[in-house]
Amino acid sequence: MKAVEREVRGEIMGTDIFVKLVSGTRTESDLNRDLTDAFAMFRDIGRRFSRFRNDSELSRLNTSSESVVSPEMAMLLSEALALHRETGGLFDPSILSSLETEGYAGSFGSESFGIPSPGTVVDAPAFDSLSVDKATGLVRKPVGLRIDLGGIAKGYSVDRVTRMLRERGNGDFLVDAGGDIYVAGQDAERGYGYWAIDIAVPSSSVPAAPLTLRDAAVATSGTDRRRWSVDGETRHHLIDPRTGKSAVTDILSATVVGDTVLRTEVFAKTLCILGRKQALSFAESRDIPAFLMTTDGNTVYTSHMGSFMFNANETR
């Protein structure tokens, strides 16, 4: 049994990336090559879809009203439009101006992070005013419609790396981009028939509940991450598109299990914005396995989440 792993902290998409491969048949050289290519793929996606790079494909798109984009960008925008509709507009990549006005104008930890951009967001074009032709790559949008793909690109990158690793014959592996995770097969190195994934508790080293997953995606989003203060008021990166401000919610974090990391990442953010009562209704009506931590220190999970939890004993 061979196991190789690699971690890069904060360098790619401003987050920690960890990949572990386990195999009883493939050579260590092959596994290490796959690790190298996985991190190269993360870097490439991060460069092309970053709003913080003037030379990125996304930045070029944001300054135009009509352009031909790469097949990958066309696919991602199409997915974003579909999820925008599916979440009733709560997933909205066109909140870039709101993020900047709230203080998220620079990458996390940069000198400009936490400093609100001057001005206010007025009559910003709606995200669904964008159109994309996946066959030709032609994208049309109002010039004032500016996009942030931070709520979807990280999950997409994990899914892309996952697909590459599968195509190369890897059966047992874990890919983690800042808590957006895909696990394939099992943790054979430890003799488990699954992968054990902890749901983190904000400001605590003790997990809320371990999950046992095989061939599944899991993502966590929360208002406890990427927080800053402006004039004594706490703000965070989860923008409620209905207000253009940091979401006012009684959910501290939401963890979602699903088939792809892209979708679980979007749904985790959506549940956080909705707040506990509406989030539970939204998730249950769509059979979404979700675990919520509220600002008063309580936890609750949907009926479909219990099967993934080790010794689940919380009150539904």
C-alpha positions, 0 to 999 in steps of 0.5 A: 500500500502506497500513500503520498500527500502534498499540501500548499498553504495559502498560495493558491486561490488564497486557501490551503490545498491538500491532496492525498492519494492511496494505491496498492498497485500504482508506483510512487513515481506515478502518484507523485506525478499526479500530485504535481499535475493536480497542483498545476491544475489548481494554479491554472484555474486560480489564475484564469478565474481570479478577480484579483488578477488584471490579466485573468480571463475573468477580469477581461470579461468584467471589462467587456460587454461582449467577448468569446471566452474559453469552453471552461469559462462558458461552462462555468458561467452556464452552471452559475446561471442554472444555480442562480435560478435554482437558489432563487437568486441567492447564489449571485456571482454579480455581487462583486461591486457589493463585495468591494463596497463592504471591504472585500476589494483585495485578496484576503490578507492583502493591504486593501482587504477590509477597506471599503471601496468608495461609493454605493451599489446602485441599480447593478445589472441582474446576473441573469441579464448575462447570456452565454452560448456554450457552443461558440463561447460568446458571452453578452452582458451589460458593461456594469455587470461585474462577476466574482466566481469565488463562490463557485471556482474553488469547488469547480477546481476540486471537481476538475482535479478529481476527474483528472485523478480518476482518469489516471486510474486513482481509486482512493484519494482525497482532495481538499481546497480550504474545506471544499472536499471530494473523497474517492473510495476509501482511506485504505492506508488506515484500513477504513472502508470510508474517509472520515471527515470532521465538521469543524467547529468555529473557534474550537479544535474539537469537531462537531461531528465526524462524517463517513464518506465514500465517493462524495463531495462535502463543503462548508461555508460560514460567516466565521470565515473572512471577517473584518470590521468597518467602523466597529461593525463586523462584515464578512464575505457572504453577501446577501444579494437582496440587500447588497450587504453582508448577510444577517443570519443566525447560521454560523456555518453550514456543511453540505454533502453531495455529488459534486463540490461545485454544487455543495459549495453553492448550497452551503453558502445559500443555506448560510444566507437563508438563516436556520428556519428557511435553510432547513426548509430549503434543504429538506425540500431538495433532499440536501444533506446539511449540517448547520451550526447556529450563532447561539451554539446549537447544531441541527441537521437535515434528515438526509445528513444523519446517514453520513454522520458517525454516531449521529445523536443530535436532535433533528 
